[in-house]
Structure formats: C-alpha cells, structure tokens
C-alpha cells in the first residue's frame, strides 16, 4: 500500500503539486490523466523520490520514504520505473541491460539473471533481440526491453511515465499490449498516459489531475462516462471552451464577434457553424434577453467537442425566472430554431445565475 499525505512539490516558478492526499491499495492499476503541466509525472517521480517533495509524507508499506532515515535504495528495489525515454545503456546488449540490476543490486548469479532475462524477453516478444544493442532496435522494441528490465527486479510496484509518448504511432500498440498483460499480474501499477481508451481498458482507478492535485478520481466508468466535475468533463469529452460575460451597459459586440471567429478557426469549424453560433447569440441575447430582463449578469459558454464535432451554447443569467422559449418575439424564436437542434431551459433559484439556456447548435 502507498499512502500519500498532503504532498506538495514546488519549483521557483511553479507548484505542480499543491496538496495531494490519496491511498493506493495493493493490486491497484491506476491511470493518471489530465492536461499537460498538471503534475502527473511529478507525482510519479515523488513516489520513488526521483523528485524530493517540498512537504508532505509518502508511506510505502510500513516505510515512510520521506523520512531522511529511510533507506530509499532498498525501497526502490521494490519499485520499478518505466520512463518515456527508455534509458537503456547503449554500450550493453539487450540481455546485459536486463541482467545488470539483478546482479549488481540483488546479488543474483549471472546465470540466474540470464535465465530470468530471457524469460522476460520471451514474454515481451523480443527473445531474438537478446544480443542486439539498443541502437539496433525500434522505439517500440526499446520500450518493451525497458519494461522487461523493470520486471527483472520483480518489483511490487511499477510506475510508468508516458511509456508510449515518444513512440511512432505504429509502435504504440505493441507496447500497450505488453502493459495490458502486465496489468493483470496483480502488481500495483500507476501509469501516466494521454491515451484515454488505453487508460480505460487497463485500470481499476483513474486519477484526473488538475489545479495542483487529484481533481477527481473514480472507476473508469465514473470518470469516462459520468464525470462529476466540470474540468474533468471538458477534458474527457475533448471540449474546447470559450467563455465571456455580457454587460448590458457596455458590451463590445464587435469584439464578441471577433473572439467567436477566432475560436471557430482554431477548432476547424465551418463557416456555416460560425454563422449559426453568431446568429443564435444575437437572437437570444440581443433580441430576447436584454430587452426583456432587468439583469446585470449574462454569462456565455461555447463548448466544441473535437471528439463528436458537436457545439453547445450555454447562456446563464440572473434576474427573474424567464424562459426565452416563452418570449413573444416570434421572429427571433423562429431564427433560434433554425440554428439549434434543441433548446433547453432550466431554473435553479439557489444559483447566482439561476436561469440557464442551452442550445445544441446544428452542424
């Protein structure tokens, strides 16, 4: 078991980990996902003290590895790490790379280390490369050797840091297949990955990291199908978001149009989609809401999914309960219906902006 309590890691110009507390149980296979720069790799490197935490505690079994008196080299023999850059010794053959640590660190005989190394190479499909050197291998083959080298120490815990990110797309599947097999071995594993289907397939828990910690965690079904938090939902659904506020006393409609135009271009949206978004906002906000409501807050959220190619427009506002679908402005309502597949309205009296309208823009 790994227990992390109030882990913090800061650098002079950034703090990727602000406060992480979590328990990892024996046999867990945890996928760690999230945007770049949110501390995923830093978390793994702190767990085996390749990065020294600024504060907090990490306990591996009965050992508190953040205690200065802890023999971290002894702990690392129980904990293997697979890096994205392979880190093989270029002057050694494949089998020598695998034999090195068991012989030097565990005192294993060369014959026993060789036999175990060949067994592992057969497991990862590279027995015929035992006498090759790393520069004679493809990227996918190097990573499979790196995994075999890690397994040669028979670790209880395996940490994998973006093991396929440095690979050509044609080589990713072969490495993922090895890791899938490994995930059924009963070992405790944590894998940082940007491959969402892979993360879902191999893990029993998922950590979504953002805002300096584990922003949301759960089973693959919970995180990928029913995320509870907004940032998680946006990440999983690959949503590109544009948000802005409308001040009825001084909103710059020209800037509004320019921002939407830029947003549409960045997301490769068609001219027709851009026109429908602008028309929907003009009719809903300018023609229906502003003339009717004595409100001071109108918030607009555009969400475009690169996964589904769907665009949703959400407008929230304060003031009295008002469903724009009940407006007497029949022309604007007709125009809205030409831009949206569906229009939904809801009212939450406990919210700062209780009125909410969602338009599902037609493709």
LUMTOR-628548 format. One record per residue (C-alpha): residue number from 0; residue in three letters; x, y, z. Coordinates in steps of 0.2 Angstrom, whole numbers. Layout:
N
<atom n="NUM" res="Ala" u="X" v="Y" w="Z"/>
...
//
This chain:
363
<atom n="0" res="Unk" u="0" v="0" w="0"/>
<atom n="1" res="Unk" u="6" v="18" w="-4"/>
<atom n="2" res="Unk" u="-1" v="32" w="7"/>
<atom n="3" res="Unk" u="2" v="50" w="2"/>
<atom n="4" res="Unk" u="-2" v="64" w="14"/>
<atom n="5" res="Unk" u="-3" v="82" w="10"/>
<atom n="6" res="Unk" u="11" v="80" w="-3"/>
<atom n="7" res="Unk" u="17" v="97" w="-10"/>
<atom n="8" res="Unk" u="31" v="100" w="-24"/>
<atom n="9" res="Unk" u="36" v="117" w="-29"/>
<atom n="10" res="Unk" u="49" v="124" w="-40"/>
<atom n="11" res="Unk" u="55" v="143" w="-41"/>
<atom n="12" res="Unk" u="42" v="147" w="-54"/>
<atom n="13" res="Unk" u="28" v="134" w="-52"/>
<atom n="14" res="Unk" u="20" v="122" w="-40"/>
<atom n="15" res="Unk" u="13" v="107" w="-49"/>
<atom n="16" res="Unk" u="8" v="98" w="-33"/>
<atom n="17" res="Unk" u="-1" v="109" w="-20"/>
<atom n="18" res="Unk" u="-9" v="96" w="-9"/>
<atom n="19" res="Unk" u="-11" v="78" w="-13"/>
<atom n="20" res="Unk" u="-18" v="65" w="-1"/>
<atom n="21" res="Unk" u="-23" v="48" w="-8"/>
<atom n="22" res="Unk" u="-21" v="29" w="-3"/>
<atom n="23" res="Unk" u="-16" v="17" w="-17"/>
<atom n="24" res="Unk" u="-20" v="-1" w="-12"/>
<atom n="25" res="Unk" u="-10" v="-17" w="-16"/>
<atom n="26" res="Unk" u="-15" v="-23" w="-34"/>
<atom n="27" res="Unk" u="-22" v="-6" w="-39"/>
<atom n="28" res="Unk" u="-19" v="-2" w="-58"/>
<atom n="29" res="Unk" u="-21" v="17" w="-58"/>
<atom n="30" res="Unk" u="-22" v="28" w="-74"/>
<atom n="31" res="Unk" u="-16" v="45" w="-71"/>
<atom n="32" res="Unk" u="-23" v="58" w="-84"/>
<atom n="33" res="Unk" u="-25" v="76" w="-86"/>
<atom n="34" res="Unk" u="-19" v="91" w="-96"/>
<atom n="35" res="Unk" u="0" v="95" w="-98"/>
<atom n="36" res="Unk" u="8" v="103" w="-84"/>
<atom n="37" res="Unk" u="-4" v="97" w="-70"/>
<atom n="38" res="Unk" u="9" v="87" w="-60"/>
<atom n="39" res="Unk" u="6" v="69" w="-67"/>
<atom n="40" res="Unk" u="24" v="64" w="-70"/>
<atom n="41" res="Unk" u="30" v="74" w="-54"/>
<atom n="42" res="Unk" u="18" v="64" w="-44"/>
<atom n="43" res="Unk" u="26" v="48" w="-50"/>
<atom n="44" res="Unk" u="44" v="54" w="-48"/>
<atom n="45" res="Unk" u="40" v="60" w="-30"/>
<atom n="46" res="Unk" u="33" v="42" w="-26"/>
<atom n="47" res="Unk" u="51" v="35" w="-29"/>
<atom n="48" res="Unk" u="60" v="51" w="-23"/>
<atom n="49" res="Unk" u="67" v="55" w="-40"/>
<atom n="50" res="Unk" u="60" v="72" w="-35"/>
<atom n="51" res="Unk" u="61" v="77" w="-17"/>
<atom n="52" res="Unk" u="44" v="83" w="-11"/>
<atom n="53" res="Unk" u="44" v="101" w="-4"/>
<atom n="54" res="Unk" u="32" v="94" w="10"/>
<atom n="55" res="Unk" u="21" v="80" w="15"/>
<atom n="56" res="Unk" u="23" v="62" w="18"/>
<atom n="57" res="Unk" u="24" v="46" w="7"/>
<atom n="58" res="Unk" u="22" v="29" w="15"/>
<atom n="59" res="Unk" u="26" v="13" w="6"/>
<atom n="60" res="Unk" u="20" v="-1" w="16"/>
<atom n="61" res="Unk" u="27" v="2" w="33"/>
<atom n="62" res="Unk" u="41" v="13" w="27"/>
<atom n="63" res="Unk" u="39" v="32" w="27"/>
<atom n="64" res="Unk" u="51" v="36" w="12"/>
<atom n="65" res="Unk" u="50" v="55" w="15"/>
<atom n="66" res="Unk" u="59" v="52" w="32"/>
<atom n="67" res="Unk" u="78" v="56" w="30"/>
<atom n="68" res="Unk" u="82" v="40" w="39"/>
<atom n="69" res="Unk" u="74" v="29" w="26"/>
<atom n="70" res="Unk" u="85" v="18" w="15"/>
<atom n="71" res="Unk" u="77" v="24" w="-2"/>
<atom n="72" res="Unk" u="88" v="12" w="-12"/>
<atom n="73" res="Unk" u="81" v="-3" w="-3"/>
<atom n="74" res="Unk" u="63" v="4" w="-6"/>
<atom n="75" res="Unk" u="67" v="7" w="-25"/>
<atom n="76" res="Unk" u="71" v="-12" w="-26"/>
<atom n="77" res="Unk" u="53" v="-15" w="-23"/>
<atom n="78" res="Unk" u="48" v="-1" w="-35"/>
<atom n="79" res="Unk" u="51" v="-1" w="-54"/>
<atom n="80" res="Unk" u="50" v="14" w="-65"/>
<atom n="81" res="Unk" u="47" v="14" w="-84"/>
<atom n="82" res="Unk" u="52" v="31" w="-92"/>
<atom n="83" res="Unk" u="46" v="38" w="-109"/>
<atom n="84" res="Unk" u="64" v="39" w="-115"/>
<atom n="85" res="Unk" u="69" v="21" w="-112"/>
<atom n="86" res="Unk" u="85" v="25" w="-103"/>
<atom n="87" res="Unk" u="94" v="9" w="-109"/>
<atom n="88" res="Unk" u="113" v="8" w="-108"/>
<atom n="89" res="Unk" u="119" v="10" w="-126"/>
<atom n="90" res="Unk" u="135" v="0" w="-123"/>
<atom n="91" res="Unk" u="126" v="-15" w="-117"/>
<atom n="92" res="Unk" u="117" v="-28" w="-126"/>
<atom n="93" res="Unk" u="98" v="-31" w="-123"/>
<atom n="94" res="Unk" u="101" v="-46" w="-111"/>
<atom n="95" res="Unk" u="115" v="-36" w="-102"/>
<atom n="96" res="Unk" u="103" v="-22" w="-99"/>
<atom n="97" res="Unk" u="91" v="-33" w="-91"/>
<atom n="98" res="Unk" u="104" v="-43" w="-81"/>
<atom n="99" res="Unk" u="113" v="-28" w="-74"/>
<atom n="100" res="Unk" u="102" v="-23" w="-59"/>
<atom n="101" res="Unk" u="98" v="-40" w="-53"/>
<atom n="102" res="Unk" u="116" v="-45" w="-52"/>
<atom n="103" res="Unk" u="123" v="-28" w="-45"/>
<atom n="104" res="Unk" u="109" v="-24" w="-33"/>
<atom n="105" res="Unk" u="101" v="-40" w="-28"/>
<atom n="106" res="Unk" u="117" v="-51" w="-29"/>
<atom n="107" res="Unk" u="109" v="-63" w="-41"/>
<atom n="108" res="Unk" u="120" v="-75" w="-51"/>
<atom n="109" res="Unk" u="124" v="-71" w="-69"/>
<atom n="110" res="Unk" u="116" v="-87" w="-74"/>
<atom n="111" res="Unk" u="100" v="-84" w="-64"/>
<atom n="112" res="Unk" u="99" v="-67" w="-71"/>
<atom n="113" res="Unk" u="102" v="-73" w="-89"/>
<atom n="114" res="Unk" u="88" v="-86" w="-87"/>
<atom n="115" res="Unk" u="76" v="-73" w="-80"/>
<atom n="116" res="Unk" u="81" v="-60" w="-93"/>
<atom n="117" res="Unk" u="77" v="-72" w="-107"/>
<atom n="118" res="Unk" u="61" v="-77" w="-99"/>
<atom n="119" res="Unk" u="56" v="-59" w="-99"/>
<atom n="120" res="Unk" u="62" v="-56" w="-117"/>
<atom n="121" res="Unk" u="51" v="-70" w="-122"/>
<atom n="122" res="Unk" u="36" v="-63" w="-113"/>
<atom n="123" res="Unk" u="38" v="-46" w="-122"/>
<atom n="124" res="Unk" u="41" v="-55" w="-139"/>
<atom n="125" res="Unk" u="60" v="-50" w="-140"/>
<atom n="126" res="Unk" u="70" v="-66" w="-137"/>
<atom n="127" res="Unk" u="78" v="-65" w="-154"/>
<atom n="128" res="Unk" u="85" v="-47" w="-149"/>
<atom n="129" res="Unk" u="94" v="-53" w="-134"/>
<atom n="130" res="Unk" u="111" v="-50" w="-141"/>
<atom n="131" res="Unk" u="107" v="-34" w="-151"/>
<atom n="132" res="Unk" u="111" v="-16" w="-145"/>
<atom n="133" res="Unk" u="98" v="-3" w="-141"/>
<atom n="134" res="Unk" u="103" v="7" w="-157"/>
<atom n="135" res="Unk" u="98" v="-8" w="-167"/>
<atom n="136" res="Unk" u="80" v="-8" w="-160"/>
<atom n="137" res="Unk" u="65" v="2" w="-165"/>
<atom n="138" res="Unk" u="57" v="13" w="-152"/>
<atom n="139" res="Unk" u="43" v="1" w="-148"/>
<atom n="140" res="Unk" u="56" v="-13" w="-145"/>
<atom n="141" res="Unk" u="67" v="-2" w="-134"/>
<atom n="142" res="Unk" u="52" v="2" w="-123"/>
<atom n="143" res="Unk" u="47" v="-17" w="-122"/>
<atom n="144" res="Unk" u="65" v="-20" w="-116"/>
<atom n="145" res="Unk" u="64" v="-6" w="-104"/>
<atom n="146" res="Unk" u="48" v="-15" w="-97"/>
<atom n="147" res="Unk" u="57" v="-31" w="-96"/>
<atom n="148" res="Unk" u="72" v="-23" w="-87"/>
<atom n="149" res="Unk" u="60" v="-16" w="-74"/>
<atom n="150" res="Unk" u="52" v="-33" w="-71"/>
<atom n="151" res="Unk" u="69" v="-41" w="-69"/>
<atom n="152" res="Unk" u="69" v="-34" w="-52"/>
<atom n="153" res="Unk" u="52" v="-42" w="-48"/>
<atom n="154" res="Unk" u="45" v="-25" w="-41"/>
<atom n="155" res="Unk" u="29" v="-25" w="-30"/>
<atom n="156" res="Unk" u="25" v="-8" w="-38"/>
<atom n="157" res="Unk" u="28" v="-2" w="-56"/>
<atom n="158" res="Unk" u="27" v="16" w="-61"/>
<atom n="159" res="Unk" u="25" v="20" w="-80"/>
<atom n="160" res="Unk" u="28" v="38" w="-85"/>
<atom n="161" res="Unk" u="20" v="41" w="-103"/>
<atom n="162" res="Unk" u="28" v="25" w="-109"/>
<atom n="163" res="Unk" u="21" v="27" w="-127"/>
<atom n="164" res="Unk" u="23" v="46" w="-129"/>
<atom n="165" res="Unk" u="40" v="45" w="-138"/>
<atom n="166" res="Unk" u="34" v="32" w="-150"/>
<atom n="167" res="Unk" u="29" v="32" w="-168"/>
<atom n="168" res="Unk" u="10" v="29" w="-168"/>
<atom n="169" res="Unk" u="14" v="12" w="-177"/>
<atom n="170" res="Unk" u="23" v="6" w="-162"/>
<atom n="171" res="Unk" u="11" v="11" w="-149"/>
<atom n="172" res="Unk" u="0" v="-5" w="-150"/>
<atom n="173" res="Unk" u="15" v="-17" w="-147"/>
<atom n="174" res="Unk" u="20" v="-8" w="-130"/>
<atom n="175" res="Unk" u="2" v="-6" w="-125"/>
<atom n="176" res="Unk" u="-1" v="-25" w="-127"/>
<atom n="177" res="Unk" u="13" v="-29" w="-115"/>
<atom n="178" res="Unk" u="7" v="-17" w="-102"/>
<atom n="179" res="Unk" u="-11" v="-24" w="-104"/>
<atom n="180" res="Unk" u="-4" v="-41" w="-100"/>
<atom n="181" res="Unk" u="6" v="-34" w="-85"/>
<atom n="182" res="Unk" u="-10" v="-25" w="-78"/>
<atom n="183" res="Unk" u="-17" v="-42" w="-75"/>
<atom n="184" res="Unk" u="-2" v="-49" w="-65"/>
<atom n="185" res="Unk" u="-8" v="-42" w="-48"/>
<atom n="186" res="Unk" u="6" v="-30" w="-46"/>
<atom n="187" res="Unk" u="2" v="-12" w="-41"/>
<atom n="188" res="Unk" u="4" v="0" w="-55"/>
<atom n="189" res="Unk" u="2" v="18" w="-59"/>
<atom n="190" res="Unk" u="3" v="24" w="-77"/>
<atom n="191" res="Unk" u="3" v="42" w="-83"/>
<atom n="192" res="Unk" u="-4" v="42" w="-101"/>
<atom n="193" res="Unk" u="-13" v="53" w="-113"/>
<atom n="194" res="Unk" u="-21" v="38" w="-122"/>
<atom n="195" res="Unk" u="-39" v="38" w="-115"/>
<atom n="196" res="Unk" u="-45" v="21" w="-122"/>
<atom n="197" res="Unk" u="-29" v="13" w="-116"/>
<atom n="198" res="Unk" u="-32" v="21" w="-98"/>
<atom n="199" res="Unk" u="-50" v="15" w="-98"/>
<atom n="200" res="Unk" u="-45" v="-3" w="-103"/>
<atom n="201" res="Unk" u="-31" v="-7" w="-91"/>
<atom n="202" res="Unk" u="-36" v="2" w="-75"/>
<atom n="203" res="Unk" u="-47" v="-1" w="-60"/>
<atom n="204" res="Unk" u="-45" v="18" w="-54"/>
<atom n="205" res="Unk" u="-42" v="34" w="-63"/>
<atom n="206" res="Unk" u="-34" v="50" w="-56"/>
<atom n="207" res="Unk" u="-38" v="66" w="-66"/>
<atom n="208" res="Unk" u="-26" v="79" w="-61"/>
<atom n="209" res="Unk" u="-28" v="97" w="-62"/>
<atom n="210" res="Unk" u="-27" v="113" w="-50"/>
<atom n="211" res="Unk" u="-12" v="106" w="-41"/>
<atom n="212" res="Unk" u="-18" v="89" w="-36"/>
<atom n="213" res="Unk" u="-30" v="75" w="-39"/>
<atom n="214" res="Unk" u="-45" v="85" w="-45"/>
<atom n="215" res="Unk" u="-57" v="70" w="-47"/>
<atom n="216" res="Unk" u="-54" v="51" w="-45"/>
<atom n="217" res="Unk" u="-65" v="36" w="-48"/>
<atom n="218" res="Unk" u="-68" v="20" w="-58"/>
<atom n="219" res="Unk" u="-65" v="21" w="-77"/>
<atom n="220" res="Unk" u="-84" v="21" w="-79"/>
<atom n="221" res="Unk" u="-86" v="35" w="-67"/>
<atom n="222" res="Unk" u="-73" v="46" w="-74"/>
<atom n="223" res="Unk" u="-75" v="42" w="-93"/>
<atom n="224" res="Unk" u="-94" v="41" w="-93"/>
<atom n="225" res="Unk" u="-101" v="51" w="-78"/>
<atom n="226" res="Unk" u="-88" v="64" w="-73"/>
<atom n="227" res="Unk" u="-94" v="74" w="-58"/>
<atom n="228" res="Unk" u="-83" v="90" w="-61"/>
<atom n="229" res="Unk" u="-83" v="102" w="-75"/>
<atom n="230" res="Unk" u="-64" v="102" w="-79"/>
<atom n="231" res="Unk" u="-65" v="83" w="-80"/>
<atom n="232" res="Unk" u="-80" v="83" w="-91"/>
<atom n="233" res="Unk" u="-71" v="95" w="-103"/>
<atom n="234" res="Unk" u="-55" v="85" w="-103"/>
<atom n="235" res="Unk" u="-64" v="68" w="-106"/>
<atom n="236" res="Unk" u="-75" v="75" w="-120"/>
<atom n="237" res="Unk" u="-61" v="85" w="-128"/>
<atom n="238" res="Unk" u="-71" v="101" w="-126"/>
<atom n="239" res="Unk" u="-63" v="117" w="-132"/>
<atom n="240" res="Unk" u="-71" v="131" w="-122"/>
<atom n="241" res="Unk" u="-74" v="150" w="-125"/>
<atom n="242" res="Unk" u="-82" v="160" w="-111"/>
<atom n="243" res="Unk" u="-86" v="178" w="-109"/>
<atom n="244" res="Unk" u="-98" v="190" w="-99"/>
<atom n="245" res="Unk" u="-110" v="202" w="-107"/>
<atom n="246" res="Unk" u="-113" v="218" w="-98"/>
<atom n="247" res="Unk" u="-128" v="226" w="-105"/>
<atom n="248" res="Unk" u="-121" v="244" w="-102"/>
<atom n="249" res="Unk" u="-105" v="242" w="-111"/>
<atom n="250" res="Unk" u="-103" v="225" w="-120"/>
<atom n="251" res="Unk" u="-92" v="226" w="-136"/>
<atom n="252" res="Unk" u="-102" v="216" w="-149"/>
<atom n="253" res="Unk" u="-88" v="219" w="-162"/>
<atom n="254" res="Unk" u="-75" v="211" w="-150"/>
<atom n="255" res="Unk" u="-88" v="197" w="-146"/>
<atom n="256" res="Unk" u="-89" v="193" w="-165"/>
<atom n="257" res="Unk" u="-70" v="193" w="-167"/>
<atom n="258" res="Unk" u="-67" v="181" w="-152"/>
<atom n="259" res="Unk" u="-80" v="169" w="-159"/>
<atom n="260" res="Unk" u="-72" v="170" w="-176"/>
<atom n="261" res="Unk" u="-55" v="166" w="-169"/>
<atom n="262" res="Unk" u="-62" v="152" w="-159"/>
<atom n="263" res="Unk" u="-71" v="144" w="-174"/>
<atom n="264" res="Unk" u="-55" v="145" w="-184"/>
<atom n="265" res="Unk" u="-44" v="137" w="-170"/>
<atom n="266" res="Unk" u="-57" v="122" w="-170"/>
<atom n="267" res="Unk" u="-58" v="120" w="-188"/>
<atom n="268" res="Unk" u="-77" v="124" w="-188"/>
<atom n="269" res="Unk" u="-86" v="128" w="-204"/>
<atom n="270" res="Unk" u="-92" v="145" w="-209"/>
<atom n="271" res="Unk" u="-110" v="139" w="-208"/>
<atom n="272" res="Unk" u="-107" v="133" w="-189"/>
<atom n="273" res="Unk" u="-99" v="150" w="-185"/>
<atom n="274" res="Unk" u="-114" v="159" w="-193"/>
<atom n="275" res="Unk" u="-126" v="149" w="-183"/>
<atom n="276" res="Unk" u="-117" v="152" w="-167"/>
<atom n="277" res="Unk" u="-117" v="171" w="-170"/>
<atom n="278" res="Unk" u="-135" v="171" w="-176"/>
<atom n="279" res="Unk" u="-140" v="161" w="-160"/>
<atom n="280" res="Unk" u="-131" v="173" w="-149"/>
<atom n="281" res="Unk" u="-138" v="189" w="-157"/>
<atom n="282" res="Unk" u="-156" v="182" w="-157"/>
<atom n="283" res="Unk" u="-156" v="175" w="-139"/>
<atom n="284" res="Unk" u="-146" v="188" w="-130"/>
<atom n="285" res="Unk" u="-148" v="204" w="-140"/>
<atom n="286" res="Unk" u="-166" v="202" w="-146"/>
<atom n="287" res="Unk" u="-174" v="192" w="-132"/>
<atom n="288" res="Unk" u="-165" v="193" w="-116"/>
<atom n="289" res="Unk" u="-158" v="211" w="-115"/>
<atom n="290" res="Unk" u="-174" v="219" w="-120"/>
<atom n="291" res="Unk" u="-185" v="209" w="-108"/>
<atom n="292" res="Unk" u="-174" v="207" w="-92"/>
<atom n="293" res="Unk" u="-168" v="219" w="-79"/>
<atom n="294" res="Unk" u="-152" v="209" w="-76"/>
<atom n="295" res="Unk" u="-134" v="213" w="-74"/>
<atom n="296" res="Unk" u="-126" v="197" w="-77"/>
<atom n="297" res="Unk" u="-126" v="186" w="-93"/>
<atom n="298" res="Unk" u="-113" v="173" w="-95"/>
<atom n="299" res="Unk" u="-109" v="164" w="-111"/>
<atom n="300" res="Unk" u="-101" v="147" w="-113"/>
<atom n="301" res="Unk" u="-96" v="140" w="-130"/>
<atom n="302" res="Unk" u="-91" v="121" w="-130"/>
<atom n="303" res="Unk" u="-85" v="112" w="-145"/>
<atom n="304" res="Unk" u="-80" v="94" w="-145"/>
<atom n="305" res="Unk" u="-67" v="88" w="-156"/>
<atom n="306" res="Unk" u="-72" v="71" w="-152"/>
<atom n="307" res="Unk" u="-91" v="72" w="-158"/>
<atom n="308" res="Unk" u="-89" v="88" w="-168"/>
<atom n="309" res="Unk" u="-104" v="95" w="-158"/>
<atom n="310" res="Unk" u="-106" v="113" w="-152"/>
<atom n="311" res="Unk" u="-116" v="118" w="-137"/>
<atom n="312" res="Unk" u="-120" v="136" w="-132"/>
<atom n="313" res="Unk" u="-125" v="139" w="-114"/>
<atom n="314" res="Unk" u="-131" v="156" w="-108"/>
<atom n="315" res="Unk" u="-134" v="159" w="-90"/>
<atom n="316" res="Unk" u="-142" v="175" w="-82"/>
<atom n="317" res="Unk" u="-148" v="182" w="-66"/>
<atom n="318" res="Unk" u="-165" v="191" w="-63"/>
<atom n="319" res="Unk" u="-182" v="184" w="-63"/>
<atom n="320" res="Unk" u="-187" v="167" w="-69"/>
<atom n="321" res="Unk" u="-188" v="169" w="-88"/>
<atom n="322" res="Unk" u="-189" v="155" w="-101"/>
<atom n="323" res="Unk" u="-184" v="163" w="-118"/>
<atom n="324" res="Unk" u="-195" v="150" w="-127"/>
<atom n="325" res="Unk" u="-210" v="159" w="-120"/>
<atom n="326" res="Unk" u="-205" v="176" w="-127"/>
<atom n="327" res="Unk" u="-217" v="185" w="-138"/>
<atom n="328" res="Unk" u="-203" v="189" w="-151"/>
<atom n="329" res="Unk" u="-209" v="176" w="-163"/>
<atom n="330" res="Unk" u="-196" v="181" w="-177"/>
<atom n="331" res="Unk" u="-181" v="178" w="-165"/>
<atom n="332" res="Unk" u="-188" v="162" w="-159"/>
<atom n="333" res="Unk" u="-190" v="156" w="-177"/>
<atom n="334" res="Unk" u="-172" v="161" w="-180"/>
<atom n="335" res="Unk" u="-166" v="152" w="-165"/>
<atom n="336" res="Unk" u="-175" v="136" w="-171"/>
<atom n="337" res="Unk" u="-166" v="137" w="-187"/>
<atom n="338" res="Unk" u="-149" v="137" w="-178"/>
<atom n="339" res="Unk" u="-151" v="124" w="-164"/>
<atom n="340" res="Unk" u="-157" v="106" w="-165"/>
<atom n="341" res="Unk" u="-164" v="108" w="-147"/>
<atom n="342" res="Unk" u="-166" v="122" w="-134"/>
<atom n="343" res="Unk" u="-167" v="118" w="-116"/>
<atom n="344" res="Unk" u="-171" v="129" w="-102"/>
<atom n="345" res="Unk" u="-169" v="127" w="-83"/>
<atom n="346" res="Unk" u="-171" v="137" w="-67"/>
<atom n="347" res="Unk" u="-161" v="135" w="-51"/>
<atom n="348" res="Unk" u="-166" v="148" w="-38"/>
<atom n="349" res="Unk" u="-151" v="144" w="-27"/>
<atom n="350" res="Unk" u="-138" v="149" w="-41"/>
<atom n="351" res="Unk" u="-131" v="166" w="-43"/>
<atom n="352" res="Unk" u="-137" v="165" w="-61"/>
<atom n="353" res="Unk" u="-152" v="154" w="-59"/>
<atom n="354" res="Unk" u="-158" v="155" w="-77"/>
<atom n="355" res="Unk" u="-149" v="143" w="-90"/>
<atom n="356" res="Unk" u="-152" v="141" w="-108"/>
<atom n="357" res="Unk" u="-143" v="128" w="-118"/>
<atom n="358" res="Unk" u="-143" v="127" w="-137"/>
<atom n="359" res="Unk" u="-137" v="112" w="-147"/>
<atom n="360" res="Unk" u="-130" v="120" w="-162"/>
<atom n="361" res="Unk" u="-134" v="112" w="-179"/>
<atom n="362" res="Unk" u="-119" v="105" w="-188"/>
//
